[in-house]
Amino acid sequence: MPKMKSVKGATKRFKVKKNGQIKRGKAFRSHILTKQDAATRRDQNSPAFIHTADAANIKAMIN
């Protein structure tokens, strides 16, 4: 029986914390941030976690 391969795109995008939560990146952070107001840019720095409904699928992809 072959080993299950992880989805490489998922391993680059998600990190599993010690408590089991899965951390994700936020959109609209790369460039042209001058158009965003300061509150939006501040909010972009806070960590984001995936929804609990998606956790099983993401964990299966990461292995």
Biopython code that builds the backbone (N, CA, C, O; Angstrom):
import numpy as np
from Bio.PDB.StructureBuilder import StructureBuilder

atoms = [
    (1, "MET", "N", (0.848, -1.182, 0.000)),
    (1, "MET", "CA", (0.000, 0.000, 0.000)),
    (1, "MET", "C", (0.898, 1.251, 0.000)),
    (1, "MET", "O", (1.757, 1.386, 0.872)),
    (2, "PRO", "N", (0.714, 2.150, -0.947)),
    (2, "PRO", "CA", (1.571, 3.342, -0.982)),
    (2, "PRO", "C", (1.222, 4.318, 0.135)),
    (2, "PRO", "O", (0.114, 4.304, 0.672)),
    (3, "LYS", "N", (2.179, 5.154, 0.468)),
    (3, "LYS", "CA", (1.951, 6.173, 1.492)),
    (3, "LYS", "C", (1.044, 7.257, 0.935)),
    (3, "LYS", "O", (1.016, 7.504, -0.270)),
    (4, "MET", "N", (0.302, 7.901, 1.830)),
    (4, "MET", "CA", (-0.536, 9.028, 1.432)),
    (4, "MET", "C", (0.357, 10.254, 1.281)),
    (4, "MET", "O", (1.140, 10.574, 2.175)),
    (5, "LYS", "N", (0.237, 10.927, 0.161)),
    (5, "LYS", "CA", (1.024, 12.133, -0.053)),
    (5, "LYS", "C", (0.229, 13.346, 0.413)),
    (5, "LYS", "O", (-0.987, 13.410, 0.232)),
    (6, "SER", "N", (0.920, 14.297, 1.009)),
    (6, "SER", "CA", (0.255, 15.530, 1.410)),
    (6, "SER", "C", (0.142, 16.450, 0.206)),
    (6, "SER", "O", (0.947, 16.391, -0.723)),
    (7, "VAL", "N", (-0.877, 17.301, 0.242)),
    (7, "VAL", "CA", (-1.072, 18.284, -0.818)),
    (7, "VAL", "C", (-0.082, 19.409, -0.567)),
    (7, "VAL", "O", (-0.189, 20.113, 0.437)),
    (8, "LYS", "N", (0.881, 19.587, -1.466)),
    (8, "LYS", "CA", (1.968, 20.527, -1.223)),
    (8, "LYS", "C", (1.475, 21.966, -1.143)),
    (8, "LYS", "O", (2.043, 22.766, -0.400)),
    (9, "GLY", "N", (0.438, 22.309, -1.889)),
    (9, "GLY", "CA", (-0.124, 23.655, -1.799)),
    (9, "GLY", "C", (-0.708, 23.922, -0.429)),
    (9, "GLY", "O", (-0.639, 25.045, 0.071)),
    (10, "ALA", "N", (-1.287, 22.889, 0.189)),
    (10, "ALA", "CA", (-1.867, 23.045, 1.523)),
    (10, "ALA", "C", (-0.782, 23.164, 2.587)),
    (10, "ALA", "O", (-0.932, 23.926, 3.543)),
    (11, "THR", "N", (0.319, 22.409, 2.428)),
    (11, "THR", "CA", (1.373, 22.478, 3.429)),
    (11, "THR", "C", (2.068, 23.833, 3.418)),
    (11, "THR", "O", (2.593, 24.271, 4.441)),
    (12, "LYS", "N", (2.074, 24.501, 2.259)),
    (12, "LYS", "CA", (2.670, 25.823, 2.195)),
    (12, "LYS", "C", (1.760, 26.900, 2.761)),
    (12, "LYS", "O", (2.243, 27.952, 3.180)),
    (13, "ARG", "N", (0.458, 26.661, 2.783)),
    (13, "ARG", "CA", (-0.493, 27.696, 3.169)),
    (13, "ARG", "C", (-0.977, 27.596, 4.610)),
    (13, "ARG", "O", (-1.421, 28.597, 5.171)),
    (14, "PHE", "N", (-0.906, 26.419, 5.225)),
    (14, "PHE", "CA", (-1.476, 26.212, 6.549)),
    (14, "PHE", "C", (-0.428, 25.702, 7.518)),
    (14, "PHE", "O", (0.475, 24.957, 7.138)),
    (15, "LYS", "N", (-0.556, 26.114, 8.794)),
    (15, "LYS", "CA", (0.299, 25.623, 9.865)),
    (15, "LYS", "C", (-0.605, 25.174, 11.014)),
    (15, "LYS", "O", (-1.580, 25.850, 11.341)),
    (16, "VAL", "N", (-0.281, 24.038, 11.621)),
    (16, "VAL", "CA", (-1.062, 23.530, 12.735)),
    (16, "VAL", "C", (-0.406, 23.968, 14.030)),
    (16, "VAL", "O", (0.785, 23.737, 14.240)),
    (17, "LYS", "N", (-1.188, 24.605, 14.904)),
    (17, "LYS", "CA", (-0.679, 25.031, 16.200)),
    (17, "LYS", "C", (-0.703, 23.855, 17.171)),
    (17, "LYS", "O", (-1.255, 22.798, 16.867)),
    (18, "LYS", "N", (-0.099, 24.049, 18.341)),
    (18, "LYS", "CA", (-0.027, 22.976, 19.325)),
    (18, "LYS", "C", (-1.408, 22.587, 19.855)),
    (18, "LYS", "O", (-1.643, 21.430, 20.204)),
    (19, "ASN", "N", (-2.314, 23.556, 19.911)),
    (19, "ASN", "CA", (-3.648, 23.248, 20.422)),
    (19, "ASN", "C", (-4.568, 22.669, 19.345)),
    (19, "ASN", "O", (-5.741, 22.412, 19.618)),
    (20, "GLY", "N", (-4.060, 22.459, 18.131)),
    (20, "GLY", "CA", (-4.843, 21.829, 17.080)),
    (20, "GLY", "C", (-5.486, 22.798, 16.104)),
    (20, "GLY", "O", (-6.000, 22.385, 15.065)),
    (21, "GLN", "N", (-5.462, 24.090, 16.433)),
    (21, "GLN", "CA", (-6.008, 25.060, 15.500)),
    (21, "GLN", "C", (-5.120, 25.166, 14.272)),
    (21, "GLN", "O", (-3.907, 24.971, 14.354)),
    (22, "ILE", "N", (-5.724, 25.474, 13.140)),
    (22, "ILE", "CA", (-4.967, 25.596, 11.898)),
    (22, "ILE", "C", (-4.930, 27.065, 11.508)),
    (22, "ILE", "O", (-5.962, 27.711, 11.323)),
    (23, "LYS", "N", (-3.714, 27.567, 11.389)),
    (23, "LYS", "CA", (-3.496, 28.976, 11.073)),
    (23, "LYS", "C", (-3.466, 29.151, 9.566)),
    (23, "LYS", "O", (-2.939, 28.301, 8.848)),
    (24, "ARG", "N", (-4.029, 30.252, 9.084)),
    (24, "ARG", "CA", (-4.069, 30.512, 7.654)),
    (24, "ARG", "C", (-3.611, 31.935, 7.392)),
    (24, "ARG", "O", (-3.573, 32.764, 8.301)),
    (25, "GLY", "N", (-3.267, 32.206, 6.152)),
    (25, "GLY", "CA", (-2.894, 33.551, 5.754)),
    (25, "GLY", "C", (-4.118, 34.377, 5.400)),
    (25, "GLY", "O", (-5.214, 33.843, 5.231)),
    (26, "LYS", "N", (-3.923, 35.673, 5.288)),
    (26, "LYS", "CA", (-5.004, 36.571, 4.909)),
    (26, "LYS", "C", (-4.752, 37.129, 3.517)),
    (26, "LYS", "O", (-3.610, 37.247, 3.073)),
    (27, "ALA", "N", (-5.830, 37.467, 2.846)),
    (27, "ALA", "CA", (-5.738, 37.999, 1.491)),
    (27, "ALA", "C", (-5.446, 39.499, 1.528)),
    (27, "ALA", "O", (-5.578, 40.140, 2.571)),
    (28, "PHE", "N", (-5.054, 40.044, 0.397)),
    (28, "PHE", "CA", (-4.845, 41.488, 0.188)),
    (28, "PHE", "C", (-3.733, 42.058, 1.064)),
    (28, "PHE", "O", (-3.866, 43.160, 1.597)),
    (29, "ARG", "N", (-2.634, 41.309, 1.216)),
    (29, "ARG", "CA", (-1.530, 41.773, 2.056)),
    (29, "ARG", "C", (-0.255, 42.038, 1.289)),
    (29, "ARG", "O", (0.717, 42.520, 1.870)),
    (30, "SER", "N", (-0.229, 41.739, -0.003)),
    (30, "SER", "CA", (1.047, 41.680, -0.688)),
    (30, "SER", "C", (1.592, 43.041, -1.102)),
    (30, "SER", "O", (2.756, 43.338, -0.834)),
    (31, "HIS", "N", (0.777, 43.878, -1.750)),
    (31, "HIS", "CA", (1.295, 45.152, -2.247)),
    (31, "HIS", "C", (0.141, 46.126, -2.402)),
    (31, "HIS", "O", (-1.023, 45.761, -2.236)),
    (32, "ILE", "N", (0.476, 47.367, -2.721)),
    (32, "ILE", "CA", (-0.476, 48.489, -2.852)),
    (32, "ILE", "C", (-1.318, 48.608, -1.582)),
    (32, "ILE", "O", (-2.547, 48.644, -1.632)),
    (33, "LEU", "N", (-0.629, 48.667, -0.450)),
    (33, "LEU", "CA", (-1.328, 48.788, 0.823)),
    (33, "LEU", "C", (-1.696, 50.231, 1.138)),
    (33, "LEU", "O", (-2.408, 50.488, 2.109)),
    (34, "THR", "N", (-1.224, 51.175, 0.334)),
    (34, "THR", "CA", (-1.525, 52.585, 0.603)),
    (34, "THR", "C", (-2.987, 52.913, 0.365)),
    (34, "THR", "O", (-3.497, 53.894, 0.906)),
    (35, "LYS", "N", (-3.666, 52.110, -0.434)),
    (35, "LYS", "CA", (-5.089, 52.348, -0.682)),
    (35, "LYS", "C", (-5.955, 51.900, 0.486)),
    (35, "LYS", "O", (-7.088, 52.358, 0.629)),
    (36, "GLN", "N", (-5.438, 51.017, 1.315)),
    (36, "GLN", "CA", (-6.208, 50.545, 2.463)),
    (36, "GLN", "C", (-6.068, 51.518, 3.622)),
    (36, "GLN", "O", (-5.029, 52.157, 3.795)),
    (37, "ASP", "N", (-7.128, 51.621, 4.411)),
    (37, "ASP", "CA", (-7.021, 52.495, 5.572)),
    (37, "ASP", "C", (-6.254, 51.779, 6.689)),
    (37, "ASP", "O", (-5.998, 50.577, 6.613)),
    (38, "ALA", "N", (-5.901, 52.527, 7.707)),
    (38, "ALA", "CA", (-5.010, 52.019, 8.748)),
    (38, "ALA", "C", (-5.654, 50.887, 9.534)),
    (38, "ALA", "O", (-4.962, 49.958, 9.951)),
    (39, "ALA", "N", (-6.958, 50.947, 9.743)),
    (39, "ALA", "CA", (-7.633, 49.899, 10.502)),
    (39, "ALA", "C", (-7.590, 48.570, 9.756)),
    (39, "ALA", "O", (-7.433, 47.515, 10.370)),
    (40, "THR", "N", (-7.728, 48.619, 8.451)),
    (40, "THR", "CA", (-7.662, 47.393, 7.657)),
    (40, "THR", "C", (-6.265, 46.804, 7.696)),
    (40, "THR", "O", (-6.105, 45.592, 7.838)),
    (41, "ARG", "N", (-5.252, 47.649, 7.571)),
    (41, "ARG", "CA", (-3.872, 47.157, 7.615)),
    (41, "ARG", "C", (-3.539, 46.587, 8.985)),
    (41, "ARG", "O", (-2.827, 45.587, 9.076)),
    (42, "ARG", "N", (-4.034, 47.195, 10.043)),
    (42, "ARG", "CA", (-3.818, 46.664, 11.386)),
    (42, "ARG", "C", (-4.493, 45.315, 11.545)),
    (42, "ARG", "O", (-3.936, 44.408, 12.163)),
    (43, "ASP", "N", (-5.685, 45.176, 10.993)),
    (43, "ASP", "CA", (-6.413, 43.918, 11.090)),
    (43, "ASP", "C", (-5.709, 42.802, 10.317)),
    (43, "ASP", "O", (-5.803, 41.631, 10.684)),
    (44, "GLN", "N", (-5.013, 43.168, 9.256)),
    (44, "GLN", "CA", (-4.301, 42.172, 8.462)),
    (44, "GLN", "C", (-3.163, 41.520, 9.247)),
    (44, "GLN", "O", (-2.773, 40.397, 8.929)),
    (45, "ASN", "N", (-2.622, 42.196, 10.263)),
    (45, "ASN", "CA", (-1.501, 41.656, 11.026)),
    (45, "ASN", "C", (-1.927, 40.623, 12.057)),
    (45, "ASN", "O", (-1.100, 39.832, 12.512)),
    (46, "SER", "N", (-3.211, 40.612, 12.439)),
    (46, "SER", "CA", (-3.660, 39.668, 13.452)),
    (46, "SER", "C", (-3.755, 38.273, 12.832)),
    (46, "SER", "O", (-4.038, 38.151, 11.640)),
    (47, "PRO", "N", (-3.523, 37.216, 13.623)),
    (47, "PRO", "CA", (-3.558, 35.862, 13.071)),
    (47, "PRO", "C", (-4.978, 35.461, 12.686)),
    (47, "PRO", "O", (-5.952, 35.932, 13.274)),
    (48, "ALA", "N", (-5.079, 34.591, 11.697)),
    (48, "ALA", "CA", (-6.376, 34.099, 11.241)),
    (48, "ALA", "C", (-6.365, 32.577, 11.290)),
    (48, "ALA", "O", (-5.348, 31.945, 11.005)),
    (49, "PHE", "N", (-7.493, 31.999, 11.652)),
    (49, "PHE", "CA", (-7.618, 30.557, 11.769)),
    (49, "PHE", "C", (-8.764, 30.081, 10.893)),
    (49, "PHE", "O", (-9.718, 30.816, 10.639)),
    (50, "ILE", "N", (-8.656, 28.836, 10.435)),
    (50, "ILE", "CA", (-9.707, 28.319, 9.570)),
    (50, "ILE", "C", (-10.936, 27.977, 10.398)),
    (50, "ILE", "O", (-10.851, 27.804, 11.614)),
    (51, "HIS", "N", (-12.061, 27.881, 9.739)),
    (51, "HIS", "CA", (-13.318, 27.544, 10.377)),
    (51, "HIS", "C", (-13.289, 26.078, 10.785)),
    (51, "HIS", "O", (-12.637, 25.260, 10.136)),
    (52, "THR", "N", (-13.992, 25.749, 11.853)),
    (52, "THR", "CA", (-13.977, 24.371, 12.355)),
    (52, "THR", "C", (-14.590, 23.391, 11.361)),
    (52, "THR", "O", (-14.242, 22.211, 11.367)),
    (53, "ALA", "N", (-15.507, 23.869, 10.500)),
    (53, "ALA", "CA", (-16.110, 22.990, 9.505)),
    (53, "ALA", "C", (-15.093, 22.544, 8.469)),
    (53, "ALA", "O", (-15.244, 21.470, 7.887)),
    (54, "ASP", "N", (-14.058, 23.345, 8.225)),
    (54, "ASP", "CA", (-13.047, 23.013, 7.223)),
    (54, "ASP", "C", (-11.853, 22.270, 7.809)),
    (54, "ASP", "O", (-10.983, 21.827, 7.059)),
    (55, "ALA", "N", (-11.790, 22.123, 9.116)),
    (55, "ALA", "CA", (-10.593, 21.606, 9.776)),
    (55, "ALA", "C", (-10.279, 20.176, 9.353)),
    (55, "ALA", "O", (-9.113, 19.843, 9.140)),
    (56, "ALA", "N", (-11.291, 19.327, 9.228)),
    (56, "ALA", "CA", (-11.036, 17.930, 8.885)),
    (56, "ALA", "C", (-10.454, 17.800, 7.482)),
    (56, "ALA", "O", (-9.552, 16.993, 7.255)),
    (57, "ASN", "N", (-10.966, 18.588, 6.543)),
    (57, "ASN", "CA", (-10.452, 18.523, 5.181)),
    (57, "ASN", "C", (-9.006, 19.013, 5.097)),
    (57, "ASN", "O", (-8.185, 18.422, 4.396)),
    (58, "ILE", "N", (-8.699, 20.101, 5.818)),
    (58, "ILE", "CA", (-7.348, 20.652, 5.772)),
    (58, "ILE", "C", (-6.363, 19.690, 6.436)),
    (58, "ILE", "O", (-5.256, 19.498, 5.933)),
    (59, "LYS", "N", (-6.753, 19.086, 7.558)),
    (59, "LYS", "CA", (-5.859, 18.144, 8.232)),
    (59, "LYS", "C", (-5.594, 16.920, 7.373)),
    (59, "LYS", "O", (-4.493, 16.370, 7.405)),
    (60, "ALA", "N", (-6.583, 16.484, 6.608)),
    (60, "ALA", "CA", (-6.377, 15.361, 5.704)),
    (60, "ALA", "C", (-5.407, 15.727, 4.584)),
    (60, "ALA", "O", (-4.617, 14.890, 4.147)),
    (61, "MET", "N", (-5.465, 16.968, 4.121)),
    (61, "MET", "CA", (-4.551, 17.399, 3.069)),
    (61, "MET", "C", (-3.125, 17.552, 3.579)),
    (61, "MET", "O", (-2.169, 17.251, 2.865)),
    (62, "ILE", "N", (-2.986, 18.021, 4.816)),
    (62, "ILE", "CA", (-1.650, 18.231, 5.385)),
    (62, "ILE", "C", (-1.032, 16.901, 5.822)),
    (62, "ILE", "O", (0.180, 16.714, 5.720)),
    (63, "ASN", "N", (-1.860, 15.987, 6.303)),
    (63, "ASN", "CA", (-1.442, 14.698, 6.882)),
    (63, "ASN", "C", (-0.815, 14.936, 8.223)),
    (63, "ASN", "O", (-0.392, 13.988, 8.884)),
]
sb = StructureBuilder()
sb.init_structure("model")
sb.init_model(0)
sb.init_chain("A")
sb.init_seg("    ")
for serial, (resi, resn, name, xyz) in enumerate(atoms, 1):
    if name == "N":
        sb.init_residue(resn, " ", resi, " ")
    sb.init_atom(name, np.array(xyz, "f"), 0.0, 1.0, " ", f" {name:<3s}", serial, name[0])
structure = sb.get_structure()
